[in-house]
């Protein structure tokens, strides 16, 4: 197939592009400067511009682009996070809806932040949205792609948990601290932390592209929910270091601002009900094995 990707140089996008090419698909990258690669499509999400003609006849579009959430959330940073997702999604969705030869499917990224802080409540795709900045952002983010569905294109929203990969993301920031023996639970540690191995993120996206019966929200998380305390203990085991020193909530708030309460101290007991129901087979469903795999030398 001919598959277009935004965010193709990010953590997920770069791994996905390799997997697509390995199975024989042709990758079309949406980039701000299309002069460097044959077949690339130019777009400027903030400016509202896209070379829609370059997308004529693509079979699928995978939209991953957006400002990183792993940062200190100031008012200005939150604005960047929000605009990078909403503006890009609207520009892309409008362009796809206006094509003569439209894709069969758009996979538009979202996040488990949709559910908000829900304690021990089991959350599936049928669960309603939560409250807070991330929950509101995810609702708007998914809604921004609605012109695609109105145009008759299948639309799926993978709601990603925390992606485990040694070369980037949250794990790359946590591992050095744990290697020094200074890691431990965040806050009280009882909050549920939805995680997913990068291999299964890629696998779930490919599964959603290929399965014509999958649309709407899809929780892309591992099938075995764990608490933050369980996660940090497993990370300590994977690195052969103790993980006993709790990081106080106040310290997290001082470092990350509002992100601490919205993303690090929240409890989201999310389960992958639709993936499991559709028969997706997880490659790394066990946390210890997933961490060893992610942290193994390249």
C-alpha positions as protocol buffer text, in pm:
chain_id: "A"
residue {
  index: 1
  type: UNK
  ca { x: 0 y: 0 z: 0 }
}
residue {
  index: 2
  type: UNK
  ca { x: 93 y: 367 z: -27 }
}
residue {
  index: 3
  type: UNK
  ca { x: 69 y: 508 z: 325 }
}
residue {
  index: 4
  type: UNK
  ca { x: 117 y: 869 z: 433 }
}
residue {
  index: 5
  type: UNK
  ca { x: 257 y: 951 z: 779 }
}
residue {
  index: 6
  type: UNK
  ca { x: 282 y: 1271 z: 978 }
}
residue {
  index: 7
  type: UNK
  ca { x: 535 y: 1274 z: 1261 }
}
residue {
  index: 8
  type: UNK
  ca { x: 743 y: 1019 z: 1071 }
}
residue {
  index: 9
  type: UNK
  ca { x: 1066 y: 1122 z: 1245 }
}
residue {
  index: 10
  type: UNK
  ca { x: 926 y: 1089 z: 1598 }
}
residue {
  index: 11
  type: UNK
  ca { x: 955 y: 793 z: 1834 }
}
residue {
  index: 12
  type: UNK
  ca { x: 652 y: 607 z: 1698 }
}
residue {
  index: 13
  type: UNK
  ca { x: 666 y: 738 z: 1343 }
}
residue {
  index: 14
  type: UNK
  ca { x: 1024 y: 635 z: 1275 }
}
residue {
  index: 15
  type: UNK
  ca { x: 965 y: 279 z: 1401 }
}
residue {
  index: 16
  type: UNK
  ca { x: 639 y: 259 z: 1207 }
}
residue {
  index: 17
  type: UNK
  ca { x: 800 y: 374 z: 882 }
}
residue {
  index: 18
  type: UNK
  ca { x: 1061 y: 96 z: 911 }
}
residue {
  index: 19
  type: UNK
  ca { x: 788 y: -164 z: 975 }
}
residue {
  index: 20
  type: UNK
  ca { x: 578 y: -46 z: 681 }
}
residue {
  index: 21
  type: UNK
  ca { x: 871 y: -57 z: 443 }
}
residue {
  index: 22
  type: UNK
  ca { x: 972 y: -400 z: 572 }
}
residue {
  index: 23
  type: UNK
  ca { x: 633 y: -541 z: 474 }
}
residue {
  index: 24
  type: UNK
  ca { x: 648 y: -380 z: 130 }
}
residue {
  index: 25
  type: UNK
  ca { x: 444 y: -64 z: 176 }
}
residue {
  index: 26
  type: UNK
  ca { x: 551 y: 269 z: 29 }
}
residue {
  index: 27
  type: UNK
  ca { x: 581 y: 547 z: 291 }
}
residue {
  index: 28
  type: UNK
  ca { x: 483 y: 902 z: 201 }
}
residue {
  index: 29
  type: UNK
  ca { x: 613 y: 1147 z: 462 }
}
residue {
  index: 30
  type: UNK
  ca { x: 438 y: 1475 z: 535 }
}
residue {
  index: 31
  type: UNK
  ca { x: 718 y: 1719 z: 617 }
}
residue {
  index: 32
  type: UNK
  ca { x: 765 y: 2092 z: 649 }
}
residue {
  index: 33
  type: UNK
  ca { x: 1046 y: 2088 z: 393 }
}
residue {
  index: 34
  type: UNK
  ca { x: 974 y: 1846 z: 110 }
}
residue {
  index: 35
  type: UNK
  ca { x: 1289 y: 1926 z: -87 }
}
residue {
  index: 36
  type: UNK
  ca { x: 1494 y: 1650 z: 76 }
}
residue {
  index: 37
  type: UNK
  ca { x: 1303 y: 1339 z: -28 }
}
residue {
  index: 38
  type: UNK
  ca { x: 1138 y: 1216 z: -344 }
}
residue {
  index: 39
  type: UNK
  ca { x: 768 y: 1160 z: -286 }
}
residue {
  index: 40
  type: UNK
  ca { x: 753 y: 1365 z: 35 }
}
residue {
  index: 41
  type: UNK
  ca { x: 449 y: 1590 z: 76 }
}
residue {
  index: 42
  type: UNK
  ca { x: 491 y: 1945 z: 206 }
}
residue {
  index: 43
  type: UNK
  ca { x: 270 y: 2076 z: 481 }
}
residue {
  index: 44
  type: UNK
  ca { x: 269 y: 2361 z: 731 }
}
residue {
  index: 45
  type: UNK
  ca { x: 14 y: 2277 z: 1002 }
}
residue {
  index: 46
  type: UNK
  ca { x: 47 y: 2607 z: 1188 }
}
residue {
  index: 47
  type: UNK
  ca { x: 10 y: 2803 z: 865 }
}
residue {
  index: 48
  type: UNK
  ca { x: -280 y: 2593 z: 742 }
}
residue {
  index: 49
  type: UNK
  ca { x: -104 y: 2480 z: 422 }
}
residue {
  index: 50
  type: UNK
  ca { x: -74 y: 2133 z: 273 }
}
residue {
  index: 51
  type: UNK
  ca { x: 9 y: 1995 z: -72 }
}
residue {
  index: 52
  type: UNK
  ca { x: -314 y: 1799 z: -98 }
}
residue {
  index: 53
  type: UNK
  ca { x: -232 y: 1680 z: -449 }
}
residue {
  index: 54
  type: UNK
  ca { x: 52 y: 1470 z: -311 }
}
residue {
  index: 55
  type: UNK
  ca { x: -203 y: 1271 z: -109 }
}
residue {
  index: 56
  type: UNK
  ca { x: -425 y: 1176 z: -404 }
}
residue {
  index: 57
  type: UNK
  ca { x: -457 y: 800 z: -419 }
}
residue {
  index: 58
  type: UNK
  ca { x: -286 y: 709 z: -89 }
}
residue {
  index: 59
  type: UNK
  ca { x: -440 y: 400 z: 69 }
}
residue {
  index: 60
  type: UNK
  ca { x: -407 y: 510 z: 432 }
}
residue {
  index: 61
  type: UNK
  ca { x: -297 y: 807 z: 641 }
}
residue {
  index: 62
  type: UNK
  ca { x: -140 y: 777 z: 987 }
}
residue {
  index: 63
  type: UNK
  ca { x: -140 y: 1107 z: 1175 }
}
residue {
  index: 64
  type: UNK
  ca { x: 109 y: 1115 z: 1466 }
}
residue {
  index: 65
  type: UNK
  ca { x: 245 y: 1471 z: 1465 }
}
residue {
  index: 66
  type: UNK
  ca { x: 225 y: 1687 z: 1777 }
}
residue {
  index: 67
  type: UNK
  ca { x: 432 y: 1875 z: 2035 }
}
residue {
  index: 68
  type: UNK
  ca { x: 582 y: 1647 z: 2301 }
}
residue {
  index: 69
  type: UNK
  ca { x: 386 y: 1620 z: 2626 }
}
residue {
  index: 70
  type: UNK
  ca { x: 704 y: 1547 z: 2824 }
}
residue {
  index: 71
  type: UNK
  ca { x: 793 y: 1900 z: 2933 }
}
residue {
  index: 72
  type: UNK
  ca { x: 719 y: 2157 z: 3199 }
}
residue {
  index: 73
  type: UNK
  ca { x: 367 y: 2277 z: 3134 }
}
residue {
  index: 74
  type: UNK
  ca { x: 354 y: 2653 z: 3139 }
}
residue {
  index: 75
  type: UNK
  ca { x: 61 y: 2841 z: 2986 }
}
residue {
  index: 76
  type: UNK
  ca { x: 269 y: 2893 z: 2671 }
}
residue {
  index: 77
  type: UNK
  ca { x: 370 y: 2526 z: 2649 }
}
residue {
  index: 78
  type: UNK
  ca { x: 12 y: 2411 z: 2691 }
}
residue {
  index: 79
  type: UNK
  ca { x: -86 y: 2641 z: 2406 }
}
residue {
  index: 80
  type: UNK
  ca { x: 184 y: 2484 z: 2185 }
}
residue {
  index: 81
  type: UNK
  ca { x: 71 y: 2132 z: 2278 }
}
residue {
  index: 82
  type: UNK
  ca { x: -291 y: 2210 z: 2199 }
}
residue {
  index: 83
  type: UNK
  ca { x: -235 y: 2401 z: 1876 }
}
residue {
  index: 84
  type: UNK
  ca { x: 13 y: 2149 z: 1736 }
}
residue {
  index: 85
  type: UNK
  ca { x: -254 y: 1880 z: 1760 }
}
residue {
  index: 86
  type: UNK
  ca { x: -568 y: 2066 z: 1665 }
}
residue {
  index: 87
  type: UNK
  ca { x: -433 y: 2280 z: 1380 }
}
residue {
  index: 88
  type: UNK
  ca { x: -250 y: 1991 z: 1214 }
}
residue {
  index: 89
  type: UNK
  ca { x: -545 y: 1754 z: 1246 }
}
residue {
  index: 90
  type: UNK
  ca { x: -789 y: 2006 z: 1099 }
}
residue {
  index: 91
  type: UNK
  ca { x: -563 y: 2089 z: 805 }
}
residue {
  index: 92
  type: UNK
  ca { x: -505 y: 1723 z: 727 }
}
residue {
  index: 93
  type: UNK
  ca { x: -868 y: 1615 z: 774 }
}
residue {
  index: 94
  type: UNK
  ca { x: -1001 y: 1891 z: 549 }
}
residue {
  index: 95
  type: UNK
  ca { x: -744 y: 1804 z: 280 }
}
residue {
  index: 96
  type: UNK
  ca { x: -832 y: 1432 z: 287 }
}
residue {
  index: 97
  type: UNK
  ca { x: -1205 y: 1503 z: 275 }
}
residue {
  index: 98
  type: UNK
  ca { x: -1152 y: 1713 z: -39 }
}
residue {
  index: 99
  type: UNK
  ca { x: -954 y: 1456 z: -238 }
}
residue {
  index: 100
  type: UNK
  ca { x: -1092 y: 1286 z: -548 }
}
residue {
  index: 101
  type: UNK
  ca { x: -914 y: 957 z: -468 }
}
residue {
  index: 102
  type: UNK
  ca { x: -954 y: 936 z: -92 }
}
residue {
  index: 103
  type: UNK
  ca { x: -773 y: 696 z: 141 }
}
residue {
  index: 104
  type: UNK
  ca { x: -962 y: 402 z: 285 }
}
residue {
  index: 105
  type: UNK
  ca { x: -860 y: 485 z: 641 }
}
residue {
  index: 106
  type: UNK
  ca { x: -708 y: 753 z: 862 }
}
residue {
  index: 107
  type: UNK
  ca { x: -542 y: 654 z: 1190 }
}
residue {
  index: 108
  type: UNK
  ca { x: -547 y: 969 z: 1403 }
}
residue {
  index: 109
  type: UNK
  ca { x: -342 y: 956 z: 1723 }
}
residue {
  index: 110
  type: UNK
  ca { x: -495 y: 1027 z: 2062 }
}
residue {
  index: 111
  type: UNK
  ca { x: -402 y: 935 z: 2419 }
}
residue {
  index: 112
  type: UNK
  ca { x: -534 y: 766 z: 2733 }
}
residue {
  index: 113
  type: UNK
  ca { x: -534 y: 1112 z: 2886 }
}
residue {
  index: 114
  type: UNK
  ca { x: -888 y: 1120 z: 2741 }
}
residue {
  index: 115
  type: UNK
  ca { x: -1009 y: 935 z: 3051 }
}
residue {
  index: 116
  type: UNK
  ca { x: -860 y: 1166 z: 3315 }
}
residue {
  index: 117
  type: UNK
  ca { x: -785 y: 1067 z: 3674 }
}
residue {
  index: 118
  type: UNK
  ca { x: -1023 y: 777 z: 3752 }
}
residue {
  index: 119
  type: UNK
  ca { x: -866 y: 588 z: 4044 }
}
residue {
  index: 120
  type: UNK
  ca { x: -932 y: 211 z: 4032 }
}
residue {
  index: 121
  type: UNK
  ca { x: -1215 y: 233 z: 3775 }
}
residue {
  index: 122
  type: UNK
  ca { x: -1162 y: -7 z: 3485 }
}
residue {
  index: 123
  type: UNK
  ca { x: -1162 y: 198 z: 3165 }
}
residue {
  index: 124
  type: UNK
  ca { x: -1244 y: 66 z: 2819 }
}
residue {
  index: 125
  type: UNK
  ca { x: -1325 y: 243 z: 2493 }
}
residue {
  index: 126
  type: UNK
  ca { x: -1688 y: 258 z: 2612 }
}
residue {
  index: 127
  type: UNK
  ca { x: -1591 y: 475 z: 2912 }
}
residue {
  index: 128
  type: UNK
  ca { x: -1672 y: 844 z: 2900 }
}
residue {
  index: 129
  type: UNK
  ca { x: -1417 y: 1126 z: 2904 }
}
residue {
  index: 130
  type: UNK
  ca { x: -1259 y: 1264 z: 3217 }
}
residue {
  index: 131
  type: UNK
  ca { x: -1181 y: 1619 z: 3317 }
}
residue {
  index: 132
  type: UNK
  ca { x: -870 y: 1837 z: 3297 }
}
residue {
  index: 133
  type: UNK
  ca { x: -646 y: 1977 z: 3025 }
}
residue {
  index: 134
  type: UNK
  ca { x: -546 y: 1643 z: 2871 }
}
residue {
  index: 135
  type: UNK
  ca { x: -898 y: 1501 z: 2871 }
}
residue {
  index: 136
  type: UNK
  ca { x: -1033 y: 1812 z: 2704 }
}
residue {
  index: 137
  type: UNK
  ca { x: -743 y: 1817 z: 2456 }
}
residue {
  index: 138
  type: UNK
  ca { x: -802 y: 1455 z: 2355 }
}
residue {
  index: 139
  type: UNK
  ca { x: -1173 y: 1517 z: 2298 }
}
residue {
  index: 140
  type: UNK
  ca { x: -1095 y: 1816 z: 2076 }
}
residue {
  index: 141
  type: UNK
  ca { x: -810 y: 1631 z: 1904 }
}
residue {
  index: 142
  type: UNK
  ca { x: -1033 y: 1342 z: 1804 }
}
residue {
  index: 143
  type: UNK
  ca { x: -1319 y: 1572 z: 1704 }
}
residue {
  index: 144
  type: UNK
  ca { x: -1088 y: 1775 z: 1478 }
}
residue {
  index: 145
  type: UNK
  ca { x: -1065 y: 1475 z: 1245 }
}
residue {
  index: 146
  type: UNK
  ca { x: -1445 y: 1454 z: 1198 }
}
residue {
  index: 147
  type: UNK
  ca { x: -1441 y: 1581 z: 834 }
}
residue {
  index: 148
  type: UNK
  ca { x: -1268 y: 1254 z: 746 }
}
residue {
  index: 149
  type: UNK
  ca { x: -1553 y: 1044 z: 879 }
}
residue {
  index: 150
  type: UNK
  ca { x: -1809 y: 1273 z: 717 }
}
residue {
  index: 151
  type: UNK
  ca { x: -1635 y: 1210 z: 383 }
}
residue {
  index: 152
  type: UNK
  ca { x: -1679 y: 834 z: 420 }
}
residue {
  index: 153
  type: UNK
  ca { x: -1323 y: 753 z: 525 }
}
residue {
  index: 154
  type: UNK
  ca { x: -1282 y: 503 z: 807 }
}
residue {
  index: 155
  type: UNK
  ca { x: -1141 y: 685 z: 1109 }
}
residue {
  index: 156
  type: UNK
  ca { x: -966 y: 519 z: 1403 }
}
residue {
  index: 157
  type: UNK
  ca { x: -818 y: 685 z: 1708 }
}
residue {
  index: 158
  type: UNK
  ca { x: -548 y: 486 z: 1890 }
}
residue {
  index: 159
  type: UNK
  ca { x: -538 y: 615 z: 2247 }
}
residue {
  index: 160
  type: UNK
  ca { x: -176 y: 553 z: 2341 }
}
residue {
  index: 161
  type: UNK
  ca { x: -51 y: 476 z: 2688 }
}
residue {
  index: 162
  type: UNK
  ca { x: 307 y: 547 z: 2797 }
}
residue {
  index: 163
  type: UNK
  ca { x: 529 y: 406 z: 2523 }
}
residue {
  index: 164
  type: UNK
  ca { x: 827 y: 200 z: 2639 }
}
residue {
  index: 165
  type: UNK
  ca { x: 1130 y: 249 z: 2416 }
}
residue {
  index: 166
  type: UNK
  ca { x: 1494 y: 275 z: 2512 }
}
residue {
  index: 167
  type: UNK
  ca { x: 1574 y: 542 z: 2253 }
}
residue {
  index: 168
  type: UNK
  ca { x: 1319 y: 802 z: 2352 }
}
residue {
  index: 169
  type: UNK
  ca { x: 1005 y: 895 z: 2539 }
}
residue {
  index: 170
  type: UNK
  ca { x: 948 y: 873 z: 2913 }
}
residue {
  index: 171
  type: UNK
  ca { x: 1167 y: 566 z: 2967 }
}
residue {
  index: 172
  type: UNK
  ca { x: 1475 y: 738 z: 2826 }
}
residue {
  index: 173
  type: UNK
  ca { x: 1429 y: 1014 z: 3083 }
}
residue {
  index: 174
  type: UNK
  ca { x: 1363 y: 778 z: 3376 }
}
residue {
  index: 175
  type: UNK
  ca { x: 1634 y: 518 z: 3315 }
}
residue {
  index: 176
  type: UNK
  ca { x: 1938 y: 737 z: 3397 }
}
residue {
  index: 177
  type: UNK
  ca { x: 1789 y: 828 z: 3736 }
}
residue {
  index: 178
  type: UNK
  ca { x: 1716 y: 465 z: 3816 }
}
residue {
  index: 179
  type: UNK
  ca { x: 2067 y: 359 z: 3707 }
}
residue {
  index: 180
  type: UNK
  ca { x: 2198 y: 591 z: 3979 }
}
residue {
  index: 181
  type: UNK
  ca { x: 1981 y: 412 z: 4234 }
}
residue {
  index: 182
  type: UNK
  ca { x: 1772 y: 725 z: 4288 }
}
residue {
  index: 183
  type: UNK
  ca { x: 1448 y: 605 z: 4130 }
}
residue {
  index: 184
  type: UNK
  ca { x: 1125 y: 507 z: 4294 }
}
residue {
  index: 185
  type: UNK
  ca { x: 747 y: 545 z: 4293 }
}
residue {
  index: 186
  type: UNK
  ca { x: 597 y: 876 z: 4187 }
}
residue {
  index: 187
  type: UNK
  ca { x: 386 y: 1020 z: 4468 }
}
residue {
  index: 188
  type: UNK
  ca { x: 208 y: 748 z: 4667 }
}
residue {
  index: 189
  type: UNK
  ca { x: 261 y: 498 z: 4385 }
}
residue {
  index: 190
  type: UNK
  ca { x: -89 y: 349 z: 4393 }
}
residue {
  index: 191
  type: UNK
  ca { x: -204 y: 518 z: 4072 }
}
residue {
  index: 192
  type: UNK
  ca { x: -245 y: 298 z: 3766 }
}
residue {
  index: 193
  type: UNK
  ca { x: 0 y: 361 z: 3484 }
}
residue {
  index: 194
  type: UNK
  ca { x: -110 y: 247 z: 3134 }
}
residue {
  index: 195
  type: UNK
  ca { x: 198 y: 134 z: 2939 }
}
residue {
  index: 196
  type: UNK
  ca { x: 267 y: -22 z: 2601 }
}
residue {
  index: 197
  type: UNK
  ca { x: 584 y: -153 z: 2433 }
}
residue {
  index: 198
  type: UNK
  ca { x: 686 y: 32 z: 2117 }
}
residue {
  index: 199
  type: UNK
  ca { x: 670 y: -296 z: 1922 }
}
residue {
  index: 200
  type: UNK
  ca { x: 303 y: -327 z: 2017 }
}
residue {
  index: 201
  type: UNK
  ca { x: 230 y: 36 z: 1932 }
}
residue {
  index: 202
  type: UNK
  ca { x: 356 y: -34 z: 1581 }
}
residue {
  index: 203
  type: UNK
  ca { x: 178 y: -369 z: 1571 }
}
residue {
  index: 204
  type: UNK
  ca { x: -153 y: -218 z: 1684 }
}
residue {
  index: 205
  type: UNK
  ca { x: -135 y: 61 z: 1425 }
}
residue {
  index: 206
  type: UNK
  ca { x: -69 y: -188 z: 1144 }
}
residue {
  index: 207
  type: UNK
  ca { x: -352 y: -405 z: 1277 }
}
residue {
  index: 208
  type: UNK
  ca { x: -588 y: -104 z: 1269 }
}
residue {
  index: 209
  type: UNK
  ca { x: -480 y: -13 z: 914 }
}
residue {
  index: 210
  type: UNK
  ca { x: -549 y: -365 z: 789 }
}
residue {
  index: 211
  type: UNK
  ca { x: -873 y: -439 z: 978 }
}
residue {
  index: 212
  type: UNK
  ca { x: -1165 y: -272 z: 802 }
}
residue {
  index: 213
  type: UNK
  ca { x: -1391 y: -334 z: 1103 }
}
residue {
  index: 214
  type: UNK
  ca { x: -1184 y: -122 z: 1343 }
}
residue {
  index: 215
  type: UNK
  ca { x: -1284 y: 240 z: 1374 }
}
residue {
  index: 216
  type: UNK
  ca { x: -1336 y: 491 z: 1652 }
}
residue {
  index: 217
  type: UNK
  ca { x: -1131 y: 478 z: 1973 }
}
residue {
  index: 218
  type: UNK
  ca { x: -882 y: 195 z: 2029 }
}
residue {
  index: 219
  type: UNK
  ca { x: -696 y: 173 z: 2360 }
}
residue {
  index: 220
  type: UNK
  ca { x: -333 y: 97 z: 2274 }
}
residue {
  index: 221
  type: UNK
  ca { x: -214 y: -25 z: 2613 }
}
residue {
  index: 222
  type: UNK
  ca { x: -77 y: -354 z: 2744 }
}
residue {
  index: 223
  type: UNK
  ca { x: -334 y: -608 z: 2868 }
}
residue {
  index: 224
  type: UNK
  ca { x: -194 y: -625 z: 3223 }
}
residue {
  index: 225
  type: UNK
  ca { x: -256 y: -297 z: 3413 }
}
residue {
  index: 226
  type: UNK
  ca { x: 2 y: -209 z: 3678 }
}
residue {
  index: 227
  type: UNK
  ca { x: 34 y: 56 z: 3943 }
}
residue {
  index: 228
  type: UNK
  ca { x: 310 y: 313 z: 3938 }
}
residue {
  index: 229
  type: UNK
  ca { x: 478 y: 133 z: 4228 }
}
residue {
  index: 230
  type: UNK
  ca { x: 472 y: -195 z: 4035 }
}
residue {
  index: 231
  type: UNK
  ca { x: 606 y: -22 z: 3724 }
}
residue {
  index: 232
  type: UNK
  ca { x: 897 y: 144 z: 3903 }
}
residue {
  index: 233
  type: UNK
  ca { x: 985 y: -181 z: 4082 }
}
residue {
  index: 234
  type: UNK
  ca { x: 997 y: -359 z: 3746 }
}
residue {
  index: 235
  type: UNK
  ca { x: 1217 y: -84 z: 3602 }
}
residue {
  index: 236
  type: UNK
  ca { x: 1454 y: -123 z: 3895 }
}
residue {
  index: 237
  type: UNK
  ca { x: 1471 y: -500 z: 3834 }
}
residue {
  index: 238
  type: UNK
  ca { x: 1539 y: -448 z: 3464 }
}
residue {
  index: 239
  type: UNK
  ca { x: 1832 y: -222 z: 3549 }
}
residue {
  index: 240
  type: UNK
  ca { x: 1953 y: -423 z: 3847 }
}
residue {
  index: 241
  type: UNK
  ca { x: 1909 y: -125 z: 4078 }
}
residue {
  index: 242
  type: UNK
  ca { x: 1690 y: -54 z: 4382 }
}
residue {
  index: 243
  type: UNK
  ca { x: 1376 y: 150 z: 4322 }
}
residue {
  index: 244
  type: UNK
  ca { x: 1278 y: 245 z: 4673 }
}
residue {
  index: 245
  type: UNK
  ca { x: 1305 y: 623 z: 4697 }
}
residue {
  index: 246
  type: UNK
  ca { x: 961 y: 781 z: 4646 }
}
residue {
  index: 247
  type: UNK
  ca { x: 950 y: 1105 z: 4448 }
}
residue {
  index: 248
  type: UNK
  ca { x: 717 y: 1340 z: 4640 }
}
residue {
  index: 249
  type: UNK
  ca { x: 425 y: 1487 z: 4451 }
}
residue {
  index: 250
  type: UNK
  ca { x: 543 y: 1837 z: 4548 }
}
residue {
  index: 251
  type: UNK
  ca { x: 880 y: 1777 z: 4383 }
}
residue {
  index: 252
  type: UNK
  ca { x: 710 y: 1656 z: 4063 }
}
residue {
  index: 253
  type: UNK
  ca { x: 491 y: 1966 z: 4057 }
}
residue {
  index: 254
  type: UNK
  ca { x: 797 y: 2187 z: 4100 }
}
residue {
  index: 255
  type: UNK
  ca { x: 970 y: 2015 z: 3806 }
}
residue {
  index: 256
  type: UNK
  ca { x: 681 y: 1966 z: 3564 }
}
residue {
  index: 257
  type: UNK
  ca { x: 413 y: 2210 z: 3668 }
}
residue {
  index: 258
  type: UNK
  ca { x: 59 y: 2104 z: 3581 }
}
residue {
  index: 259
  type: UNK
  ca { x: 191 y: 1806 z: 3385 }
}
residue {
  index: 260
  type: UNK
  ca { x: 265 y: 1633 z: 3718 }
}
residue {
  index: 261
  type: UNK
  ca { x: -102 y: 1620 z: 3818 }
}
residue {
  index: 262
  type: UNK
  ca { x: -231 y: 1558 z: 3465 }
}
residue {
  index: 263
  type: UNK
  ca { x: 11 y: 1289 z: 3347 }
}
residue {
  index: 264
  type: UNK
  ca { x: 235 y: 1158 z: 3627 }
}
residue {
  index: 265
  type: UNK
  ca { x: 10 y: 1138 z: 3934 }
}
residue {
  index: 266
  type: UNK
  ca { x: -317 y: 1047 z: 3765 }
}
residue {
  index: 267
  type: UNK
  ca { x: -459 y: 696 z: 3784 }
}
residue {
  index: 268
  type: UNK
  ca { x: -589 y: 546 z: 3458 }
}
residue {
  index: 269
  type: UNK
  ca { x: -668 y: 176 z: 3472 }
}
residue {
  index: 270
  type: UNK
  ca { x: -710 y: 140 z: 3097 }
}
residue {
  index: 271
  type: UNK
  ca { x: -769 y: -194 z: 2924 }
}
residue {
  index: 272
  type: UNK
  ca { x: -733 y: -273 z: 2550 }
}
residue {
  index: 273
  type: UNK
  ca { x: -1084 y: -414 z: 2510 }
}
residue {
  index: 274
  type: UNK
  ca { x: -1121 y: -354 z: 2136 }
}
residue {
  index: 275
  type: UNK
  ca { x: -775 y: -486 z: 2043 }
}
residue {
  index: 276
  type: UNK
  ca { x: -834 y: -797 z: 2253 }
}
residue {
  index: 277
  type: UNK
  ca { x: -1182 y: -844 z: 2109 }
}
residue {
  index: 278
  type: UNK
  ca { x: -1051 y: -815 z: 1752 }
}
residue {
  index: 279
  type: UNK
  ca { x: -786 y: -1080 z: 1816 }
}
residue {
  index: 280
  type: UNK
  ca { x: -471 y: -871 z: 1831 }
}
residue {
  index: 281
  type: UNK
  ca { x: -184 y: -1077 z: 1975 }
}
residue {
  index: 282
  type: UNK
  ca { x: 49 y: -867 z: 2189 }
}
residue {
  index: 283
  type: UNK
  ca { x: 417 y: -915 z: 2123 }
}
residue {
  index: 284
  type: UNK
  ca { x: 530 y: -796 z: 2469 }
}
residue {
  index: 285
  type: UNK
  ca { x: 236 y: -822 z: 2712 }
}
residue {
  index: 286
  type: UNK
  ca { x: 458 y: -873 z: 3019 }
}
residue {
  index: 287
  type: UNK
  ca { x: 608 y: -561 z: 3177 }
}
residue {
  index: 288
  type: UNK
  ca { x: 939 y: -717 z: 3285 }
}
residue {
  index: 289
  type: UNK
  ca { x: 999 y: -860 z: 2938 }
}
residue {
  index: 290
  type: UNK
  ca { x: 897 y: -533 z: 2773 }
}
residue {
  index: 291
  type: UNK
  ca { x: 1139 y: -332 z: 2986 }
}
residue {
  index: 292
  type: UNK
  ca { x: 1426 y: -573 z: 2923 }
}
residue {
  index: 293
  type: UNK
  ca { x: 1357 y: -554 z: 2552 }
}
residue {
  index: 294
  type: UNK
  ca { x: 1339 y: -173 z: 2550 }
}
residue {
  index: 295
  type: UNK
  ca { x: 1657 y: -133 z: 2755 }
}
residue {
  index: 296
  type: UNK
  ca { x: 1864 y: -394 z: 2572 }
}
residue {
  index: 297
  type: UNK
  ca { x: 2174 y: -258 z: 2396 }
}
residue {
  index: 298
  type: UNK
  ca { x: 2103 y: -165 z: 2035 }
}
